Amino acid sequence: MSQKDSSPVTGVIEENLVILDFGKYEGKSVEEIARLDPEFYDKLASEKENGVFAIRRQRDKTFRLYVNPLSNMDH
């Protein structure tokens, strides 16, 4: 079994499966954001370790990237 590369934003979950749940890109996948706004994508990647956002699986089996309401990230 080969090991896949992990995303700097979504980890082992494929970027096309994770949908943003905040900001001007709400409803877009992380993969789309990487193409549309590489600077914002890089910001997401750098903020991942700070606990600014998390990925949650919804009841409809989709993955949502949401921002911690107590964080101070500009979105």
mmCIF file of the N, C-alpha and C atoms, coordinates in Angstrom:
data_MODEL
# 
_entry.id   MODEL 
# 
loop_
_atom_site.group_PDB 
_atom_site.id 
_atom_site.type_symbol 
_atom_site.label_atom_id 
_atom_site.label_alt_id 
_atom_site.label_comp_id 
_atom_site.label_asym_id 
_atom_site.label_entity_id 
_atom_site.label_seq_id 
_atom_site.pdbx_PDB_ins_code 
_atom_site.Cartn_x 
_atom_site.Cartn_y 
_atom_site.Cartn_z 
_atom_site.occupancy 
_atom_site.B_iso_or_equiv 
_atom_site.pdbx_formal_charge 
_atom_site.auth_seq_id 
_atom_site.auth_comp_id 
_atom_site.auth_asym_id 
_atom_site.auth_atom_id 
_atom_site.pdbx_PDB_model_num 
ATOM 1   N N  . MET A 1 1  ? 0.843   -1.184 0.000  1.00 0.00 ? 1  MET A N  1 
ATOM 2   C CA . MET A 1 1  ? 0.000   0.000  0.000  1.00 0.00 ? 1  MET A CA 1 
ATOM 3   C C  . MET A 1 1  ? 0.883   1.241  0.000  1.00 0.00 ? 1  MET A C  1 
ATOM 4   N N  . SER A 1 2  ? 0.647   2.140  -0.925 1.00 0.00 ? 2  SER A N  1 
ATOM 5   C CA . SER A 1 2  ? 1.467   3.345  -0.999 1.00 0.00 ? 2  SER A CA 1 
ATOM 6   C C  . SER A 1 2  ? 0.883   4.450  -0.131 1.00 0.00 ? 2  SER A C  1 
ATOM 7   N N  . GLN A 1 3  ? 1.777   5.263  0.384  1.00 0.00 ? 3  GLN A N  1 
ATOM 8   C CA . GLN A 1 3  ? 1.340   6.358  1.249  1.00 0.00 ? 3  GLN A CA 1 
ATOM 9   C C  . GLN A 1 3  ? 1.128   7.610  0.402  1.00 0.00 ? 3  GLN A C  1 
ATOM 10  N N  . LYS A 1 4  ? -0.022  8.232  0.526  1.00 0.00 ? 4  LYS A N  1 
ATOM 11  C CA . LYS A 1 4  ? -0.325  9.444  -0.230 1.00 0.00 ? 4  LYS A CA 1 
ATOM 12  C C  . LYS A 1 4  ? 0.278   10.652 0.473  1.00 0.00 ? 4  LYS A C  1 
ATOM 13  N N  . ASP A 1 5  ? 0.558   11.687 -0.317 1.00 0.00 ? 5  ASP A N  1 
ATOM 14  C CA . ASP A 1 5  ? 1.014   12.941 0.268  1.00 0.00 ? 5  ASP A CA 1 
ATOM 15  C C  . ASP A 1 5  ? -0.139  13.570 1.016  1.00 0.00 ? 5  ASP A C  1 
ATOM 16  N N  . SER A 1 6  ? 0.179   14.270 2.081  1.00 0.00 ? 6  SER A N  1 
ATOM 17  C CA . SER A 1 6  ? -0.889  14.937 2.821  1.00 0.00 ? 6  SER A CA 1 
ATOM 18  C C  . SER A 1 6  ? -0.911  16.416 2.455  1.00 0.00 ? 6  SER A C  1 
ATOM 19  N N  . SER A 1 7  ? -2.073  16.998 2.537  1.00 0.00 ? 7  SER A N  1 
ATOM 20  C CA . SER A 1 7  ? -2.275  18.407 2.226  1.00 0.00 ? 7  SER A CA 1 
ATOM 21  C C  . SER A 1 7  ? -1.814  19.260 3.402  1.00 0.00 ? 7  SER A C  1 
ATOM 22  N N  . PRO A 1 8  ? -1.219  20.421 3.131  1.00 0.00 ? 8  PRO A N  1 
ATOM 23  C CA . PRO A 1 8  ? -0.849  21.311 4.231  1.00 0.00 ? 8  PRO A CA 1 
ATOM 24  C C  . PRO A 1 8  ? -2.065  21.913 4.934  1.00 0.00 ? 8  PRO A C  1 
ATOM 25  N N  . VAL A 1 9  ? -3.230  21.841 4.310  1.00 0.00 ? 9  VAL A N  1 
ATOM 26  C CA . VAL A 1 9  ? -4.447  22.403 4.903  1.00 0.00 ? 9  VAL A CA 1 
ATOM 27  C C  . VAL A 1 9  ? -5.361  21.313 5.452  1.00 0.00 ? 9  VAL A C  1 
ATOM 28  N N  . THR A 1 10 ? -5.597  20.270 4.678  1.00 0.00 ? 10 THR A N  1 
ATOM 29  C CA . THR A 1 10 ? -6.592  19.263 5.063  1.00 0.00 ? 10 THR A CA 1 
ATOM 30  C C  . THR A 1 10 ? -5.999  17.969 5.602  1.00 0.00 ? 10 THR A C  1 
ATOM 31  N N  . GLY A 1 11 ? -4.698  17.846 5.612  1.00 0.00 ? 11 GLY A N  1 
ATOM 32  C CA . GLY A 1 11 ? -4.068  16.618 6.091  1.00 0.00 ? 11 GLY A CA 1 
ATOM 33  C C  . GLY A 1 11 ? -4.298  15.474 5.128  1.00 0.00 ? 11 GLY A C  1 
ATOM 34  N N  . VAL A 1 12 ? -4.826  14.358 5.619  1.00 0.00 ? 12 VAL A N  1 
ATOM 35  C CA . VAL A 1 12 ? -5.010  13.172 4.774  1.00 0.00 ? 12 VAL A CA 1 
ATOM 36  C C  . VAL A 1 12 ? -6.313  13.195 3.977  1.00 0.00 ? 12 VAL A C  1 
ATOM 37  N N  . ILE A 1 13 ? -7.200  14.124 4.280  1.00 0.00 ? 13 ILE A N  1 
ATOM 38  C CA . ILE A 1 13 ? -8.463  14.243 3.534  1.00 0.00 ? 13 ILE A CA 1 
ATOM 39  C C  . ILE A 1 13 ? -8.178  14.992 2.233  1.00 0.00 ? 13 ILE A C  1 
ATOM 40  N N  . GLU A 1 14 ? -8.709  14.491 1.135  1.00 0.00 ? 14 GLU A N  1 
ATOM 41  C CA . GLU A 1 14 ? -8.480  15.136 -0.158 1.00 0.00 ? 14 GLU A CA 1 
ATOM 42  C C  . GLU A 1 14 ? -9.069  16.543 -0.168 1.00 0.00 ? 14 GLU A C  1 
ATOM 43  N N  . GLU A 1 15 ? -8.320  17.489 -0.747 1.00 0.00 ? 15 GLU A N  1 
ATOM 44  C CA . GLU A 1 15 ? -8.728  18.895 -0.749 1.00 0.00 ? 15 GLU A CA 1 
ATOM 45  C C  . GLU A 1 15 ? -10.037 19.139 -1.483 1.00 0.00 ? 15 GLU A C  1 
ATOM 46  N N  . ASN A 1 16 ? -10.355 18.329 -2.475 1.00 0.00 ? 16 ASN A N  1 
ATOM 47  C CA . ASN A 1 16 ? -11.603 18.542 -3.219 1.00 0.00 ? 16 ASN A CA 1 
ATOM 48  C C  . ASN A 1 16 ? -12.830 18.110 -2.421 1.00 0.00 ? 16 ASN A C  1 
ATOM 49  N N  . LEU A 1 17 ? -12.630 17.422 -1.289 1.00 0.00 ? 17 LEU A N  1 
ATOM 50  C CA . LEU A 1 17 ? -13.746 16.965 -0.454 1.00 0.00 ? 17 LEU A CA 1 
ATOM 51  C C  . LEU A 1 17 ? -14.050 17.902 0.711  1.00 0.00 ? 17 LEU A C  1 
ATOM 52  N N  . VAL A 1 18 ? -13.169 18.867 0.956  1.00 0.00 ? 18 VAL A N  1 
ATOM 53  C CA . VAL A 1 18 ? -13.329 19.760 2.108  1.00 0.00 ? 18 VAL A CA 1 
ATOM 54  C C  . VAL A 1 18 ? -13.824 21.118 1.622  1.00 0.00 ? 18 VAL A C  1 
ATOM 55  N N  . ILE A 1 19 ? -14.976 21.546 2.152  1.00 0.00 ? 19 ILE A N  1 
ATOM 56  C CA . ILE A 1 19 ? -15.636 22.783 1.738  1.00 0.00 ? 19 ILE A CA 1 
ATOM 57  C C  . ILE A 1 19 ? -15.465 23.841 2.824  1.00 0.00 ? 19 ILE A C  1 
ATOM 58  N N  . LEU A 1 20 ? -15.104 25.059 2.404  1.00 0.00 ? 20 LEU A N  1 
ATOM 59  C CA . LEU A 1 20 ? -14.978 26.159 3.359  1.00 0.00 ? 20 LEU A CA 1 
ATOM 60  C C  . LEU A 1 20 ? -16.347 26.568 3.873  1.00 0.00 ? 20 LEU A C  1 
ATOM 61  N N  . ASP A 1 21 ? -16.422 26.832 5.156  1.00 0.00 ? 21 ASP A N  1 
ATOM 62  C CA . ASP A 1 21 ? -17.686 27.175 5.808  1.00 0.00 ? 21 ASP A CA 1 
ATOM 63  C C  . ASP A 1 21 ? -17.669 28.609 6.342  1.00 0.00 ? 21 ASP A C  1 
ATOM 64  N N  . PHE A 1 22 ? -16.810 29.460 5.768  1.00 0.00 ? 22 PHE A N  1 
ATOM 65  C CA . PHE A 1 22 ? -16.709 30.841 6.233  1.00 0.00 ? 22 PHE A CA 1 
ATOM 66  C C  . PHE A 1 22 ? -16.093 31.726 5.151  1.00 0.00 ? 22 PHE A C  1 
ATOM 67  N N  . GLY A 1 23 ? -16.250 33.023 5.323  1.00 0.00 ? 23 GLY A N  1 
ATOM 68  C CA . GLY A 1 23 ? -15.575 34.003 4.483  1.00 0.00 ? 23 GLY A CA 1 
ATOM 69  C C  . GLY A 1 23 ? -16.079 34.092 3.057  1.00 0.00 ? 23 GLY A C  1 
ATOM 70  N N  . LYS A 1 24 ? -15.304 34.811 2.251  1.00 0.00 ? 24 LYS A N  1 
ATOM 71  C CA . LYS A 1 24 ? -15.723 35.071 0.872  1.00 0.00 ? 24 LYS A CA 1 
ATOM 72  C C  . LYS A 1 24 ? -15.690 33.827 -0.008 1.00 0.00 ? 24 LYS A C  1 
ATOM 73  N N  . TYR A 1 25 ? -15.005 32.783 0.431  1.00 0.00 ? 25 TYR A N  1 
ATOM 74  C CA . TYR A 1 25 ? -14.949 31.540 -0.339 1.00 0.00 ? 25 TYR A CA 1 
ATOM 75  C C  . TYR A 1 25 ? -15.857 30.459 0.232  1.00 0.00 ? 25 TYR A C  1 
ATOM 76  N N  . GLU A 1 26 ? -16.816 30.850 1.038  1.00 0.00 ? 26 GLU A N  1 
ATOM 77  C CA . GLU A 1 26 ? -17.745 29.882 1.620  1.00 0.00 ? 26 GLU A CA 1 
ATOM 78  C C  . GLU A 1 26 ? -18.420 29.074 0.511  1.00 0.00 ? 26 GLU A C  1 
ATOM 79  N N  . GLY A 1 27 ? -18.425 27.757 0.673  1.00 0.00 ? 27 GLY A N  1 
ATOM 80  C CA . GLY A 1 27 ? -19.030 26.877 -0.320 1.00 0.00 ? 27 GLY A CA 1 
ATOM 81  C C  . GLY A 1 27 ? -18.059 26.355 -1.360 1.00 0.00 ? 27 GLY A C  1 
ATOM 82  N N  . LYS A 1 28 ? -16.839 26.859 -1.381 1.00 0.00 ? 28 LYS A N  1 
ATOM 83  C CA . LYS A 1 28 ? -15.822 26.400 -2.329 1.00 0.00 ? 28 LYS A CA 1 
ATOM 84  C C  . LYS A 1 28 ? -14.936 25.360 -1.659 1.00 0.00 ? 28 LYS A C  1 
ATOM 85  N N  . SER A 1 29 ? -14.406 24.451 -2.450 1.00 0.00 ? 29 SER A N  1 
ATOM 86  C CA . SER A 1 29 ? -13.505 23.433 -1.899 1.00 0.00 ? 29 SER A CA 1 
ATOM 87  C C  . SER A 1 29 ? -12.113 24.032 -1.693 1.00 0.00 ? 29 SER A C  1 
ATOM 88  N N  . VAL A 1 30 ? -11.350 23.404 -0.839 1.00 0.00 ? 30 VAL A N  1 
ATOM 89  C CA . VAL A 1 30 ? -9.976  23.846 -0.587 1.00 0.00 ? 30 VAL A CA 1 
ATOM 90  C C  . VAL A 1 30 ? -9.166  23.764 -1.881 1.00 0.00 ? 30 VAL A C  1 
ATOM 91  N N  . GLU A 1 31 ? -9.441  22.766 -2.696 1.00 0.00 ? 31 GLU A N  1 
ATOM 92  C CA . GLU A 1 31 ? -8.764  22.627 -3.985 1.00 0.00 ? 31 GLU A CA 1 
ATOM 93  C C  . GLU A 1 31 ? -9.040  23.839 -4.882 1.00 0.00 ? 31 GLU A C  1 
ATOM 94  N N  . GLU A 1 32 ? -10.289 24.300 -4.917 1.00 0.00 ? 32 GLU A N  1 
ATOM 95  C CA . GLU A 1 32 ? -10.648 25.482 -5.715 1.00 0.00 ? 32 GLU A CA 1 
ATOM 96  C C  . GLU A 1 32 ? -9.936  26.722 -5.188 1.00 0.00 ? 32 GLU A C  1 
ATOM 97  N N  . ILE A 1 33 ? -9.851  26.851 -3.880 1.00 0.00 ? 33 ILE A N  1 
ATOM 98  C CA . ILE A 1 33 ? -9.197  28.013 -3.275 1.00 0.00 ? 33 ILE A CA 1 
ATOM 99  C C  . ILE A 1 33 ? -7.716  28.041 -3.632 1.00 0.00 ? 33 ILE A C  1 
ATOM 100 N N  . ALA A 1 34 ? -7.085  26.878 -3.672 1.00 0.00 ? 34 ALA A N  1 
ATOM 101 C CA . ALA A 1 34 ? -5.669  26.803 -4.049 1.00 0.00 ? 34 ALA A CA 1 
ATOM 102 C C  . ALA A 1 34 ? -5.449  27.383 -5.444 1.00 0.00 ? 34 ALA A C  1 
ATOM 103 N N  . ARG A 1 35 ? -6.418  27.168 -6.343 1.00 0.00 ? 35 ARG A N  1 
ATOM 104 C CA . ARG A 1 35 ? -6.317  27.714 -7.703 1.00 0.00 ? 35 ARG A CA 1 
ATOM 105 C C  . ARG A 1 35 ? -6.711  29.184 -7.755 1.00 0.00 ? 35 ARG A C  1 
ATOM 106 N N  . LEU A 1 36 ? -7.798  29.555 -7.063 1.00 0.00 ? 36 LEU A N  1 
ATOM 107 C CA . LEU A 1 36 ? -8.340  30.912 -7.146 1.00 0.00 ? 36 LEU A CA 1 
ATOM 108 C C  . LEU A 1 36 ? -7.511  31.945 -6.391 1.00 0.00 ? 36 LEU A C  1 
ATOM 109 N N  . ASP A 1 37 ? -7.026  31.579 -5.216 1.00 0.00 ? 37 ASP A N  1 
ATOM 110 C CA . ASP A 1 37 ? -6.336  32.532 -4.346 1.00 0.00 ? 37 ASP A CA 1 
ATOM 111 C C  . ASP A 1 37 ? -5.210  31.829 -3.586 1.00 0.00 ? 37 ASP A C  1 
ATOM 112 N N  . PRO A 1 38 ? -4.076  31.600 -4.260 1.00 0.00 ? 38 PRO A N  1 
ATOM 113 C CA . PRO A 1 38 ? -2.967  30.884 -3.621 1.00 0.00 ? 38 PRO A CA 1 
ATOM 114 C C  . PRO A 1 38 ? -2.476  31.557 -2.333 1.00 0.00 ? 38 PRO A C  1 
ATOM 115 N N  . GLU A 1 39 ? -2.581  32.871 -2.264 1.00 0.00 ? 39 GLU A N  1 
ATOM 116 C CA . GLU A 1 39 ? -2.146  33.583 -1.057 1.00 0.00 ? 39 GLU A CA 1 
ATOM 117 C C  . GLU A 1 39 ? -3.023  33.214 0.149  1.00 0.00 ? 39 GLU A C  1 
ATOM 118 N N  . PHE A 1 40 ? -4.337  33.155 -0.050 1.00 0.00 ? 40 PHE A N  1 
ATOM 119 C CA . PHE A 1 40 ? -5.254  32.761 1.026  1.00 0.00 ? 40 PHE A CA 1 
ATOM 120 C C  . PHE A 1 40 ? -5.037  31.293 1.400  1.00 0.00 ? 40 PHE A C  1 
ATOM 121 N N  . TYR A 1 41 ? -4.787  30.457 0.402  1.00 0.00 ? 41 TYR A N  1 
ATOM 122 C CA . TYR A 1 41 ? -4.497  29.041 0.649  1.00 0.00 ? 41 TYR A CA 1 
ATOM 123 C C  . TYR A 1 41 ? -3.259  28.911 1.545  1.00 0.00 ? 41 TYR A C  1 
ATOM 124 N N  . ASP A 1 42 ? -2.217  29.674 1.227  1.00 0.00 ? 42 ASP A N  1 
ATOM 125 C CA . ASP A 1 42 ? -0.999  29.651 2.045  1.00 0.00 ? 42 ASP A CA 1 
ATOM 126 C C  . ASP A 1 42 ? -1.282  30.119 3.462  1.00 0.00 ? 42 ASP A C  1 
ATOM 127 N N  . LYS A 1 43 ? -2.166  31.104 3.593  1.00 0.00 ? 43 LYS A N  1 
ATOM 128 C CA . LYS A 1 43 ? -2.542  31.589 4.925  1.00 0.00 ? 43 LYS A CA 1 
ATOM 129 C C  . LYS A 1 43 ? -3.258  30.488 5.712  1.00 0.00 ? 43 LYS A C  1 
ATOM 130 N N  . LEU A 1 44 ? -4.144  29.768 5.052  1.00 0.00 ? 44 LEU A N  1 
ATOM 131 C CA . LEU A 1 44 ? -4.820  28.639 5.702  1.00 0.00 ? 44 LEU A CA 1 
ATOM 132 C C  . LEU A 1 44 ? -3.799  27.600 6.161  1.00 0.00 ? 44 LEU A C  1 
ATOM 133 N N  . ALA A 1 45 ? -2.838  27.304 5.300  1.00 0.00 ? 45 ALA A N  1 
ATOM 134 C CA . ALA A 1 45 ? -1.815  26.306 5.637  1.00 0.00 ? 45 ALA A CA 1 
ATOM 135 C C  . ALA A 1 45 ? -0.985  26.751 6.835  1.00 0.00 ? 45 ALA A C  1 
ATOM 136 N N  . SER A 1 46 ? -0.636  28.035 6.886  1.00 0.00 ? 46 SER A N  1 
ATOM 137 C CA . SER A 1 46 ? 0.189   28.516 7.996  1.00 0.00 ? 46 SER A CA 1 
ATOM 138 C C  . SER A 1 46 ? -0.594  28.607 9.300  1.00 0.00 ? 46 SER A C  1 
ATOM 139 N N  . GLU A 1 47 ? -1.898  28.837 9.217  1.00 0.00 ? 47 GLU A N  1 
ATOM 140 C CA . GLU A 1 47 ? -2.719  28.954 10.426 1.00 0.00 ? 47 GLU A CA 1 
ATOM 141 C C  . GLU A 1 47 ? -3.195  27.604 10.965 1.00 0.00 ? 47 GLU A C  1 
ATOM 142 N N  . LYS A 1 48 ? -3.000  26.546 10.206 1.00 0.00 ? 48 LYS A N  1 
ATOM 143 C CA . LYS A 1 48 ? -3.483  25.224 10.617 1.00 0.00 ? 48 LYS A CA 1 
ATOM 144 C C  . LYS A 1 48 ? -2.946  24.826 11.991 1.00 0.00 ? 48 LYS A C  1 
ATOM 145 N N  . GLU A 1 49 ? -1.676  25.049 12.218 1.00 0.00 ? 49 GLU A N  1 
ATOM 146 C CA . GLU A 1 49 ? -1.041  24.634 13.471 1.00 0.00 ? 49 GLU A CA 1 
ATOM 147 C C  . GLU A 1 49 ? -1.459  25.488 14.661 1.00 0.00 ? 49 GLU A C  1 
ATOM 148 N N  . ASN A 1 50 ? -2.043  26.649 14.423 1.00 0.00 ? 50 ASN A N  1 
ATOM 149 C CA . ASN A 1 50 ? -2.431  27.554 15.509 1.00 0.00 ? 50 ASN A CA 1 
ATOM 150 C C  . ASN A 1 50 ? -3.836  27.299 16.037 1.00 0.00 ? 50 ASN A C  1 
ATOM 151 N N  . GLY A 1 51 ? -4.522  26.317 15.484 1.00 0.00 ? 51 GLY A N  1 
ATOM 152 C CA . GLY A 1 51 ? -5.864  25.997 15.956 1.00 0.00 ? 51 GLY A CA 1 
ATOM 153 C C  . GLY A 1 51 ? -6.920  26.998 15.539 1.00 0.00 ? 51 GLY A C  1 
ATOM 154 N N  . VAL A 1 52 ? -6.643  27.742 14.478 1.00 0.00 ? 52 VAL A N  1 
ATOM 155 C CA . VAL A 1 52 ? -7.580  28.755 14.002 1.00 0.00 ? 52 VAL A CA 1 
ATOM 156 C C  . VAL A 1 52 ? -8.804  28.111 13.358 1.00 0.00 ? 52 VAL A C  1 
ATOM 157 N N  . PHE A 1 53 ? -8.628  26.969 12.726 1.00 0.00 ? 53 PHE A N  1 
ATOM 158 C CA . PHE A 1 53 ? -9.750  26.291 12.090 1.00 0.00 ? 53 PHE A CA 1 
ATOM 159 C C  . PHE A 1 53 ? -9.642  24.789 12.292 1.00 0.00 ? 53 PHE A C  1 
ATOM 160 N N  . ALA A 1 54 ? -10.717 24.107 11.971 1.00 0.00 ? 54 ALA A N  1 
ATOM 161 C CA . ALA A 1 54 ? -10.757 22.648 12.074 1.00 0.00 ? 54 ALA A CA 1 
ATOM 162 C C  . ALA A 1 54 ? -11.667 22.109 10.982 1.00 0.00 ? 54 ALA A C  1 
ATOM 163 N N  . ILE A 1 55 ? -11.553 20.818 10.740 1.00 0.00 ? 55 ILE A N  1 
ATOM 164 C CA . ILE A 1 55 ? -12.413 20.147 9.769  1.00 0.00 ? 55 ILE A CA 1 
ATOM 165 C C  . ILE A 1 55 ? -13.399 19.287 10.542 1.00 0.00 ? 55 ILE A C  1 
ATOM 166 N N  . ARG A 1 56 ? -14.648 19.435 10.176 1.00 0.00 ? 56 ARG A N  1 
ATOM 167 C CA . ARG A 1 56 ? -15.709 18.675 10.844 1.00 0.00 ? 56 ARG A CA 1 
ATOM 168 C C  . ARG A 1 56 ? -16.509 17.931 9.775  1.00 0.00 ? 56 ARG A C  1 
ATOM 169 N N  . ARG A 1 57 ? -16.857 16.695 10.070 1.00 0.00 ? 57 ARG A N  1 
ATOM 170 C CA . ARG A 1 57 ? -17.703 15.935 9.148  1.00 0.00 ? 57 ARG A CA 1 
ATOM 171 C C  . ARG A 1 57 ? -19.154 16.161 9.530  1.00 0.00 ? 57 ARG A C  1 
ATOM 172 N N  . GLN A 1 58 ? -19.933 16.600 8.562  1.00 0.00 ? 58 GLN A N  1 
ATOM 173 C CA . GLN A 1 58 ? -21.338 16.906 8.785  1.00 0.00 ? 58 GLN A CA 1 
ATOM 174 C C  . GLN A 1 58 ? -22.188 15.639 8.727  1.00 0.00 ? 58 GLN A C  1 
ATOM 175 N N  . ARG A 1 59 ? -23.429 15.753 9.115  1.00 0.00 ? 59 ARG A N  1 
ATOM 176 C CA . ARG A 1 59 ? -24.352 14.608 9.058  1.00 0.00 ? 59 ARG A CA 1 
ATOM 177 C C  . ARG A 1 59 ? -24.564 14.106 7.642  1.00 0.00 ? 59 ARG A C  1 
ATOM 178 N N  . ASP A 1 60 ? -24.454 15.018 6.666  1.00 0.00 ? 60 ASP A N  1 
ATOM 179 C CA . ASP A 1 60 ? -24.627 14.607 5.268  1.00 0.00 ? 60 ASP A CA 1 
ATOM 180 C C  . ASP A 1 60 ? -23.338 14.022 4.673  1.00 0.00 ? 60 ASP A C  1 
ATOM 181 N N  . LYS A 1 61 ? -22.368 13.743 5.531  1.00 0.00 ? 61 LYS A N  1 
ATOM 182 C CA . LYS A 1 61 ? -21.094 13.094 5.176  1.00 0.00 ? 61 LYS A CA 1 
ATOM 183 C C  . LYS A 1 61 ? -20.117 14.011 4.449  1.00 0.00 ? 61 LYS A C  1 
ATOM 184 N N  . THR A 1 62 ? -20.395 15.316 4.382  1.00 0.00 ? 62 THR A N  1 
ATOM 185 C CA . THR A 1 62 ? -19.440 16.241 3.787  1.00 0.00 ? 62 THR A CA 1 
ATOM 186 C C  . THR A 1 62 ? -18.475 16.726 4.861  1.00 0.00 ? 62 THR A C  1 
ATOM 187 N N  . PHE A 1 63 ? -17.310 17.175 4.421  1.00 0.00 ? 63 PHE A N  1 
ATOM 188 C CA . PHE A 1 63 ? -16.318 17.737 5.330  1.00 0.00 ? 63 PHE A CA 1 
ATOM 189 C C  . PHE A 1 63 ? -16.357 19.253 5.204  1.00 0.00 ? 63 PHE A C  1 
ATOM 190 N N  . ARG A 1 64 ? -16.416 19.945 6.332  1.00 0.00 ? 64 ARG A N  1 
ATOM 191 C CA . ARG A 1 64 ? -16.463 21.404 6.352  1.00 0.00 ? 64 ARG A CA 1 
ATOM 192 C C  . ARG A 1 64 ? -15.278 21.947 7.131  1.00 0.00 ? 64 ARG A C  1 
ATOM 193 N N  . LEU A 1 65 ? -14.616 22.932 6.544  1.00 0.00 ? 65 LEU A N  1 
ATOM 194 C CA . LEU A 1 65 ? -13.534 23.637 7.213  1.00 0.00 ? 65 LEU A CA 1 
ATOM 195 C C  . LEU A 1 65 ? -14.157 24.860 7.859  1.00 0.00 ? 65 LEU A C  1 
ATOM 196 N N  . TYR A 1 66 ? -14.137 24.917 9.174  1.00 0.00 ? 66 TYR A N  1 
ATOM 197 C CA . TYR A 1 66 ? -14.747 26.045 9.862  1.00 0.00 ? 66 TYR A CA 1 
ATOM 198 C C  . TYR A 1 66 ? -13.712 26.744 10.723 1.00 0.00 ? 66 TYR A C  1 
ATOM 199 N N  . VAL A 1 67 ? -13.949 28.017 10.965 1.00 0.00 ? 67 VAL A N  1 
ATOM 200 C CA . VAL A 1 67 ? -13.027 28.822 11.760 1.00 0.00 ? 67 VAL A CA 1 
ATOM 201 C C  . VAL A 1 67 ? -13.495 28.826 13.214 1.00 0.00 ? 67 VAL A C  1 
ATOM 202 N N  . ASN A 1 68 ? -12.544 28.777 14.110 1.00 0.00 ? 68 ASN A N  1 
ATOM 203 C CA . ASN A 1 68 ? -12.827 28.856 15.540 1.00 0.00 ? 68 ASN A CA 1 
ATOM 204 C C  . ASN A 1 68 ? -13.336 30.267 15.838 1.00 0.00 ? 68 ASN A C  1 
ATOM 205 N N  . PRO A 1 69 ? -14.518 30.419 16.410 1.00 0.00 ? 69 PRO A N  1 
ATOM 206 C CA . PRO A 1 69 ? -15.065 31.761 16.652 1.00 0.00 ? 69 PRO A CA 1 
ATOM 207 C C  . PRO A 1 69 ? -14.234 32.591 17.630 1.00 0.00 ? 69 PRO A C  1 
ATOM 208 N N  . LEU A 1 70 ? -13.378 31.961 18.390 1.00 0.00 ? 70 LEU A N  1 
ATOM 209 C CA . LEU A 1 70 ? -12.535 32.691 19.338 1.00 0.00 ? 70 LEU A CA 1 
ATOM 210 C C  . LEU A 1 70 ? -11.186 33.083 18.750 1.00 0.00 ? 70 LEU A C  1 
ATOM 211 N N  . SER A 1 71 ? -10.915 32.673 17.517 1.00 0.00 ? 71 SER A N  1 
ATOM 212 C CA . SER A 1 71 ? -9.631  33.001 16.900 1.00 0.00 ? 71 SER A CA 1 
ATOM 213 C C  . SER A 1 71 ? -9.660  34.419 16.352 1.00 0.00 ? 71 SER A C  1 
ATOM 214 N N  . ASN A 1 72 ? -8.487  34.905 15.979 1.00 0.00 ? 72 ASN A N  1 
ATOM 215 C CA . ASN A 1 72 ? -8.411  36.266 15.445 1.00 0.00 ? 72 ASN A CA 1 
ATOM 216 C C  . ASN A 1 72 ? -7.917  36.289 14.004 1.00 0.00 ? 72 ASN A C  1 
ATOM 217 N N  . MET A 1 73 ? -8.179  35.231 13.248 1.00 0.00 ? 73 MET A N  1 
ATOM 218 C CA . MET A 1 73 ? -7.800  35.200 11.835 1.00 0.00 ? 73 MET A CA 1 
ATOM 219 C C  . MET A 1 73 ? -8.750  36.081 11.036 1.00 0.00 ? 73 MET A C  1 
ATOM 220 N N  . ASP A 1 74 ? -8.185  36.899 10.157 1.00 0.00 ? 74 ASP A N  1 
ATOM 221 C CA . ASP A 1 74 ? -9.017  37.710 9.263  1.00 0.00 ? 74 ASP A CA 1 
ATOM 222 C C  . ASP A 1 74 ? -9.510  36.830 8.135  1.00 0.00 ? 74 ASP A C  1 
ATOM 223 N N  . HIS A 1 75 ? -10.817 36.793 7.950  1.00 0.00 ? 75 HIS A N  1 
ATOM 224 C CA . HIS A 1 75 ? -11.400 35.989 6.880  1.00 0.00 ? 75 HIS A CA 1 
ATOM 225 C C  . HIS A 1 75 ? -12.448 36.818 6.209  1.00 0.00 ? 75 HIS A C  1 
# 
